[in-house]
């Protein structure tokens, strides 16, 4: 119950109302009662990250005074994120990653998790002393590969009796592989396989720095995998004494809501309020940002959506169409146990593309497809998370165009009953507002589906795209037909089962069934994407252009 109450307080941090919320502490409380000012945390993390020292005082390995030790974690109410997995208990070791400038990967190490205190800081704060066992230059999957010597030996090997004081295996080879050149030669001789790596020592500076300097020699592996540093398992009986410095989330792939749940779960068991740090290693000016009170993810998402909706730019940087930097892409979708609401239409017409709607302040939208009360809001096309294929817009229509009966990925001739003039606008020489209006009015106003099917598609270039925007404004009120209440934009099918494309789940204000299904979709994202949390956003199409989207804690399923 205590945890539940804390999580409810957490969600209020993201509220868009003036409800009172608990503030984030201005210091980090340790088990010894020593407060560490949060004002210094950003600088300390930055200085450690950019420090490229080869060793620390006393010839100690660099992780004692530079870089950051992190462990990935996602909130799950069924277990404590600081607890030990069955594999960790069997192995006797826990996996962390070491990051610092120049040695990082593009892998999923940086999504959500926690930052471990460096040994000196942990000692000063009265935290548990937990020793490092060894390090691998690349993730060695020690938890799954039955390595000897608490994970520092070779796969399916036997533990020597007694165990040596230093468990690292590279020095025990007939030809020791502890220097950069020797390690690289040994690694290549074993097929450059992560599973066949030997481990390097964390007891001396030289071998530890070898683990960092060999990474650039293998750029593909470096991009795909972080390193792996093994620590002794810590005693979880007293969470307050664990050397945890902060909770983190990565700016583009992580979730602040997830981080907040980790924070409050730990607070419920330890009584310690950890700071949350937003990590953006692409921003050299501000790589680490402490999250302050009021920085709720849901409220920030709503703010960003409203800014995009109110941005009426006719083009984006580099001469691309407005859809890449302004407006909001939404897809009306229902929750189902048979498919994910965020997946493209892989098995239905039109082949290779999926229809969305484009919302913007200068486009009158009265409702969304089929009057559905819920669906998906996608990331802006210029901000797709790293590692995912780009989403590509193909064409846009002023209104519903019955695209599933059209050729050319929904952008061509209406093929159910071919309609002369339903080919692309460009193929018919339609380039002006007057020409577009005349084309729209060619069929009679009734039956209503005649104009829908007769529409021509407009290309995704600044001029053509704005022709669709202005053409709708001039020729369509939205009240003439249910088909005309929204527009239609065709997006080439994106990667399946990639919930990271989702910016938020939406429901239409006042639609109780829409909220219920939005909550189901929110939970489905979390279950299917390793704990990823996306906020439920309320849409009110009757509000001003800069206030259509809002976040409300009571709308969330968590």
Secondary structure, 3 states (H helix, E strand, C coil): CHHHHHHHHHHHCCCCCCCCCCCCCCEEECCCCCEEEHHHHHHHHHHHHHCCCCCEHHHECHHHCCCEEEEECCCCCCCCCCCCCHHHHHHCEEEEEEECCCCCCCCCCCCEEEEECCHHHHHHCCCCCCCEEEEECCCCCCCCCCECHHHCCCECCCCCCCCCCCCCCHHHCCCCCCCHHHHHHHHHHCCCCHHHCCCECCCCHHHHHHHHHCHHHCHHHHHHCCCEEEEECCCCCCHHHCCEEEEEEECCCCCHHHHHHHHHHHHHHHCCCCEEEEECCCCCCCCEEECCCCCCHHHHHHHHHHHHHHCCCCCECCCECHHHCCCEEEEECCCCCCCCCCCCCCCCCCCCEEEEEEECCCCCCCCCHHHCCEEEEECCHHHCCCCCCCCCEEEEECCCCCHHHECCCCCCCECCCCCCCCCCCHHHCCCCHHHHHHHHCCCCCCCHHHHHHHCCCEECCHHHHHHHHHHHHHHCCCCCCHHHCCCEEEEECCCCCCHHHEEEEEEECCCHHHHHHHHHHHHHHHHHCCCCCCCEEEECCCCCCCCCEEECHHHCCC
